[in-house]
Amino acid sequence: MAPPEQFESSKLRTLDVLLREGFDRASLEKTVAALVGAEPWIIRPVPFDSTGRSFDLLPPGIVKPAEAWELARRLQADPGVEDADPAFEAVYAEPGAATDTAPTRLKARPAEPGAFNEGDCDWSPRFVRADEAWMLPGGASQGEGIVIGHPDSGYLPHPELGQNFTPRLGWDFIDDDPTTANPGGGHGLGTASVMSSPYNSPGADGPKLFVDGIAPKAEVIPLRVAKPTLFIPAPVLFTVGADRLRDAIGFAIQRRVHVISISLGWLPNAGLHRSIQQAVSENIIVIAAAGNYTGPIVVWPGAYDEVVAMAACNASAQPWAHSAWGKAVDATGPGEDVWVAQPADKVGQSSGTSYATATVAGIAALWLAYHGRDNLLARYQGGPPLAQVFRHVLRASCDSWPQSQLAWGAGLVNAKACLEAPLPDATELESFTERALRQESSETVASTFSGLPEADVLKGLATTLGVDEQKAARLDAEYGRELRFWALTDVPFRRALQEGAGRDRQALKARALAPLPPFSPSLRAAIR
């Protein structure tokens, strides 16, 4: 199956603006009026923001990406504005990334020697040894008392969701109402079932088709932030904008959830990042998908340093062929042919980093329940947030495998080993700042390709733009957000950068002759 490549649209939803201390909405209104004149841009406070300094600027109509980036730069030049970052709606035009529509398989297939049988409905919980984790003495065993916030496509009613699935506490951020059930909720249904579907013991007449959730006694709150498209029912890529995920995270913080499981993503956004940082500061563990069909690009929010990013493997402990990979990945878990709840009360197999993410969200719930979240908060009071502690323990307890840690994280996740691992001293933990420095992560196009050397991507950028490498580095430092956006949304530009990183100079020079993306006026002027 060929990967999707070209966006059908890339439309501005909002400009996310953060004001400096001492400035307020009135000052922003004056700034906007001076920049856009009489155009009726709507200014509204960002929901769930406690600072009073975050605002959305909603455009009066269609605004081209180049215009949005230019306005963002002009806003950032204002002394009262600390940050301004566009949030776009992005939809792929090509079919081919549907990963949650596999038919139900009723018969098991022979397993390879030493591998789990992917035809067994419970292979993925057993792969991560969740069933053994449930049996450990000395602590809650199946996620009791832990609440998971679940931003996804909503859900469809299904017997596999069980009594701990609580939609009455959720919200639909697309239709702006409390009803998260919807006809397009199949992906959210599947990922929710991986986390907390009730455990079913095999009957006397043999195993039946069912899903075993990793943390069957954890509570899951659905938050609808994405919707399927005609060709891509799995919302791995945003079709409604990162601002809705930002708002859902703020909502989840107010609901006092303990874990947030994000089986979707694509474009970055500063407001989204701030909401994740706020969640982590309030001791919420955030897990997100590395991405599907994106190769060496780990998608956002998984690429953020505060988030545990999950790649996917199969029952034979081999990488899933369509999983994203790169140094931003923390670990790898079951994601190919995982058994999940499907529409019409069916159970079937599906593939994607979505399911590795849901698996680790379940492991996080087991870990919190096993040690007692209140006990963990007391132990690390005034020190590292629980997200930092959990990442350390998860990575340290992974099973090793032959794959490179620079591409696939610390190894294969192991729920039993994660719970049994000793709790680290605060001095042992790598801070998120240290992690960011180690990974050389920044808001640049060079760091966008998590699986490729940044120096090589910069060489590709230099050749593509027709500048020397020093100038390419300066452009990336100053215009990194915009260059990153075009790398993610303009296929020829992205290919040119990747071919440069692969040192295919002849192909790169040919590609460089192709038209560049429609950069903002400021970026075009800087390139000349």
C-alpha positions, -999 to 999 in steps of 0.1 A, spaced: 0 0 0 15 33 -11 18 60 15 -4 91 12 15 121 0 -4 152 -10 -26 174 10 -59 182 -6 -60 214 15 -40 232 40 -63 258 55 -57 282 84 -81 276 113 -66 300 138 -36 320 148 -26 309 183 -13 340 201 4 342 235 8 377 249 36 389 272 30 396 308 13 430 313 -6 429 280 -42 421 275 -69 416 250 -74 453 244 -37 456 234 -40 426 210 -71 441 194 -51 473 186 -22 453 172 -45 432 150 -64 462 138 -31 479 128 -20 448 109 -52 437 91 -72 469 90 -110 465 88 -110 428 82 -133 412 108 -109 388 125 -125 373 156 -104 374 188 -114 349 215 -96 336 246 -82 301 243 -105 277 263 -92 263 296 -62 287 296 -55 299 331 -30 327 323 -55 350 304 -27 356 279 -36 331 252 -59 340 223 -72 326 190 -74 348 160 -101 334 137 -98 345 101 -128 361 83 -125 337 54 -99 315 36 -64 326 43 -35 311 23 -7 295 43 19 320 31 -4 349 43 -8 332 76 29 328 81 35 364 72 9 376 96 24 354 124 58 370 118 44 405 119 25 397 151 57 383 168 74 416 160 49 434 182 64 441 217 32 428 234 33 394 216 54 366 230 44 340 204 21 336 174 18 303 156 -8 292 129 -29 261 133 -40 246 100 -65 221 89 -48 195 67 -64 167 47 -47 142 24 -60 139 -11 -48 104 -18 -65 72 -5 -44 45 10 -38 51 48 -69 34 61 -56 13 89 -87 5 109 -109 -12 83 -94 -47 82 -121 -74 81 -128 -97 111 -107 -128 110 -124 -158 125 -96 -184 122 -62 -184 138 -31 -188 115 0 -207 124 26 -186 143 62 -184 133 86 -202 157 91 -181 188 64 -156 178 29 -150 191 0 -161 170 -16 -130 156 -48 -149 151 -52 -151 189 -74 -123 201 -53 -117 231 -18 -118 215 -10 -82 220 -18 -81 258 3 -113 262 31 -98 240 36 -70 265 29 -94 295 0 -75 307 -17 -107 319 14 -114 341 14 -78 353 -22 -82 365 -11 -111 388 17 -92 406 12 -91 444 13 -59 464 -8 -34 444 -38 -27 423 -35 -50 393 -58 -38 364 -57 0 365 -82 6 393 -88 42 401 -69 56 371 -86 79 346 -75 81 309 -84 110 288 -89 98 252 -88 125 224 -98 107 193 -126 104 168 -153 98 195 -167 63 196 -194 39 186 -214 19 213 -200 -16 216 -201 -44 242 -163 -44 244 -162 -9 259 -175 -21 293 -187 -2 323 -155 18 328 -160 37 296 -176 69 306 -188 91 277 -210 112 300 -178 129 312 -165 136 277 -170 163 251 -172 167 214 -148 194 202 -160 193 167 -198 197 172 -192 215 206 -216 193 226 -213 165 251 -222 137 227 -190 119 216 -208 90 199 -209 95 162 -210 74 130 -173 81 123 -161 69 158 -147 36 147 -110 46 153 -118 59 188 -138 27 195 -108 6 186 -82 25 205 -104 27 236 -109 -11 235 -72 -17 235 -69 3 267 -98 -9 289 -119 -35 273 -131 -59 301 -112 -91 306 -129 -122 292 -118 -156 304 -119 -184 278 -150 -205 280 -152 -243 283 -157 -246 246 -125 -227 238 -115 -191 232 -140 -167 217 -135 -135 197 -130 -107 222 -106 -79 231 -87 -78 263 -78 -43 274 -44 -36 289 -59 -19 319 -95 -33 320 -104 -15 353 -92 19 342 -118 46 334 -117 60 298 -132 94 289 -137 100 252 -129 134 237 -138 139 201 -112 159 183 -109 143 149 -131 129 122 -125 105 93 -123 115 57 -137 95 28 -104 77 22 -87 79 56 -110 67 84 -81 65 109 -75 101 121 -37 97 123 -35 131 105 -55 160 117 -85 169 95 -99 195 119 -69 213 133 -45 210 162 -64 236 182 -92 211 190 -66 187 205 -52 217 225 -86 224 239 -93 187 246 -61 185 267 -72 216 286 -105 199 292 -88 167 304 -67 187 328 -99 201 344 -114 166 345 -83 156 365 -74 127 343 -42 108 351 -31 97 316 -38 111 281 -37 88 252 -33 105 217 -36 81 188 -34 108 162 -13 137 151 6 155 123 13 193 123 29 210 153 15 240 170 29 261 199 -5 264 217 -8 226 216 27 222 230 19 246 259 -12 226 267 8 194 269 34 211 290 7 222 314 -7 187 316 27 173 323 33 199 350 1 187 367 15 151 367 -5 138 338 13 112 317 9 119 279 14 91 253 11 98 216 16 79 183 48 82 163 28 82 131 18 60 102 32 62 67 55 91 76 88 72 75 116 92 93 91 119 105 77 114 140 45 134 140 33 159 166 24 159 194 44 126 197 76 145 187 74 168 216 99 160 244 73 158 271 54 131 253 61 93 252 61 86 215 53 50 204 63 31 173 47 -2 162 57 -38 158 40 -71 149 34 -104 167 68 -116 155 86 -87 172 94 -71 138 88 -34 130 55 -27 114 64 -17 78 44 16 79 54 28 114 72 61 117 107 59 132 134 81 145 152 94 175 120 110 189 106 75 194 107 63 230 97 26 226 79 2 204 47 -19 211 21 -40 193 6 -22 163 2 -46 134 -29 -68 132 -40 -59 168 -74 -72 178 -98 -43 185 -135 -36 188 -150 -26 154 -183 -11 143 -215 -31 143 -205 -50 175 -177 -68 156 -141 -76 167 -113 -76 141 -77 -68 134 -63 -34 126 -28 -18 123 -12 14 133 9 32 159 -25 41 174 -26 7 191 9 8 204 0 42 219 -32 28 235 -12 -2 248 13 21 266 -15 43 279 -29 11 295 6 3 309 8 38 324 -26 32 341 -13 -2 355 19 15 368 0 43 385 -24 19 401 2 -6 411 24 19 430 -5 41 440 -6 75 423 -8 94 456 22 75 468 41 85 437 31 121 441 43 121 477 76 104 467 84 129 440 69 160 456 88 191 445 108 170 420 102 156 386 67 152 372 53 117 370 55 118 332 93 120 335 94 92 360 72 69 339 92 75 308 124 65 326 109 34 340 92 24 308 124 27 288 145 11 314 122 -20 315 119 -25 278 129 -59 263 158 -55 240 156 -63 203 179 -60 173 165 -27 161 184 5 164 176 26 195 181 57 173 151 46 153 128 25 175 134 37 210 146 17 240 130 -16 230 98 -35 232 75 -25 260 70 -49 289 41 -42 313 52 -67 340 88 -55 340 76 -19 341 56 -25 372 84 -45 388 111 -20 380 125 -1 410 113 35 413 143 57 404 157 84 426 150 119 413 187 125 406 187 96 381 161 112 358 169 130 326 149 163 325 129 172 295 153 201 289 183 177 289 164 153 266 157 182 242 194 191 241 205 155 237 182 151 207 191 185 193 154 191 189 142 225 179 116 242 157 136 237 125 131 218 93 164 200 100 149 184 132 117 175 115 131 143 100 137 125 133 152 95 116 177 114 95 209 133 103 202 170 107 234 180 90 223 161 59 189 176 59 205 210 60 226 201 30 194 192 12 178 225 22 208 244 9 207 227 -25 169 230 -28 169 267 -20 200 274 -40 220 289 -11 251 278 8 249 257 39 257 285 63 228 305 49 206 275 49 213 271 86 205 308 93 172 305 73 163 274 93 170 291 126 149 321 117 122 306 96 122 270 109 85 268 117 75 278 83 101 257 65 89 227 87 53 234 76 62 233 40 83 201 44 52 184 60 27 196 34 45 200 1 56 167 -13 83 179 -38 99 200 -11 99 171 14 113 147 -12 141 171 -20 151 174 17 151 136 21 171 130 -10 196 155 2 198 136 35 203 104 15 232 120 -4 215 114 -37 229 146 -51 220 140 -87 183 133 -79 184 163 -55 197 187 -81 170 176 -105 144 180 -78 157 215 -69 147 226 -104 111 221 -95 91 251 -82 96 259 -45 65 260 -22 46 293 -20 67 307 8 57 338 27 70 371 13 95 375 42 109 340 36 112 346 -1 130 378 4 154 362 29 163 334 4 172 359 -23 
